[in-house]
Amino acid sequence: MGRIYFIDVTNRDGVQTAKLGLSKIEKTLLNLYLNEMGVYQSEFGFPTTRHETLYLQANLELAGMGVLDPIKLGGWIRATAGDVETAFRLVPGIRHLNLSISTSEQMITGKFMGKKNRADIVKEMTEAVDAARAHGAETIGVNAEDGSRTDLGFLIEFGQAAKEHGAHRLRYCDTLGYNNPFSMYDTIRALAEKVGMAIEVHCHDDLGMAVANSVTGAMAAIDGGQDVYINTTVNGIGERAGNADLVAVILAVTKSKGFAEKYPLGLPVDLSKAWKIAKFASYAFGVPIAINHPGVGANAFAHASGIHADGVLKNPENYELYSYTELGRGEPEFVETGREIITGQYSGISGFSHIMGRMEVTFRDREEANEVLELVRYANVESHKPLVEDELLFIAKYPRIAKKLLTLRPLE
C-alpha cells in the first residue's frame, strides 16, 4: 500500500511570492518547526543562488548536528547538468534535489520560443539526473512544470525516462492551478500506474482547488500503487493565489470522512505544532492568517449562533470536527500594555540582558553577552522586525551558525 508524505516548499515556492520574503534565520526557524511537525522534507532553497549558499550550508550543518533531523533538506534547481554542477560546487553537502523543467506545449512554444522540442526537454532532464547521481545525490525528484497543461502521453514518456536514469520521484506541477479534482485523479492515477514511480503533487490555488486537488492526487497515486508526496506551504503562501496549505491538507487527509483508513500517512505528523508554525509564518511574512482559515483562523473555533453555542457547550463534537487542542491552540496570549523592552538593531546590553534573563538565558560573562547581542542586532537589520523568542533562543544557542546565516558575500 502506498503512503502519504509531505514536502513543504515554503522556503522555495513561498518566498518567491511577489512582495514577500523571509530572512535566512526566519527560513531556518521554519525548517526547525517543520521538523518538529514530522514533515518529510523541506525544499529549503536554491543551491545555485549565491546569496543562499551560506544559509543552505548552515542548515545542512544543523542537520549534521542532529538539530534538523529526521527532516530531509532538498534544493530546487533547473533540470540542467550545468545547474547540478553549480549546486554541488556551492553547496557540496547537499544530498536531495528537485530538478525542474517545463513540459507543456504552451511553455515549449511560449517560454522557450520554439528553441526546444520534447526530445530536448527529455534529454536535458536525463542529463541532469545523471549528473546529480554522479555527484552522490541520495534522492532526486524530477519536476514537470506546467504538468497540468502537458499532454499525458508525453508526461508518461518524461516520467519513464526519469525513472530509467535513476530518479526517485516525479513531481506533477499544477503550476497554474488548472486542474480540478476529477482531472487530477485521472492524470495522477495514469502516471502512477504507467510510470511506476512515486509521485509528487504540487498544486496552486488559482481556482481555489489546491487542497482538493492535492487530496485527490494523493488518492490517485496510492490507488495506482505508489507513494505520494504532497507539496504544501505554510498558510498557503505562494505565487499568485498561493499553494496548497500545510495545515489544511494535513487536516483533510487525517480528518475527512473515511480517508485516513484507506490512505495512511508514511510518517506521524504532530498537529499540535500547527498553531505555532502558522503564527510564526504570519509574523515573518507580514501576512495575517485569514479569519476563516481551517484550523488556525481566528474563527475556526468561534461560535455565535445560539443553536451552535448551545450545542458546542453540551458537546464540542456537535459543531467541531476536531479539537483546538489538537492544533496546539488554547493557551492565552498576552500583549504588553505597559513598559516594553524590545531588542533591535540599536539595543544595548542592559535591555538585551533583561530580555534574555526573562527567558532564563544566562551568559558566562559580559563579552559573551555582547557577542550574542551583536548577532541579534544584525538579525534585526535583516528582518526589519523585532525577533520572536525562538529566534533569540536560537541565536544564543547556536551563535556560530547564526553568524553564518547572517553573512552575505556580494559579488566583487
Order of alpha helices (4+ residues) and beta strands (2+ residues): beta-alpha-beta-alpha-beta-alpha-beta-alpha-alpha-beta-alpha-beta-alpha-beta-alpha-beta-alpha-alpha-alpha-alpha-alpha-alpha-alpha-alpha
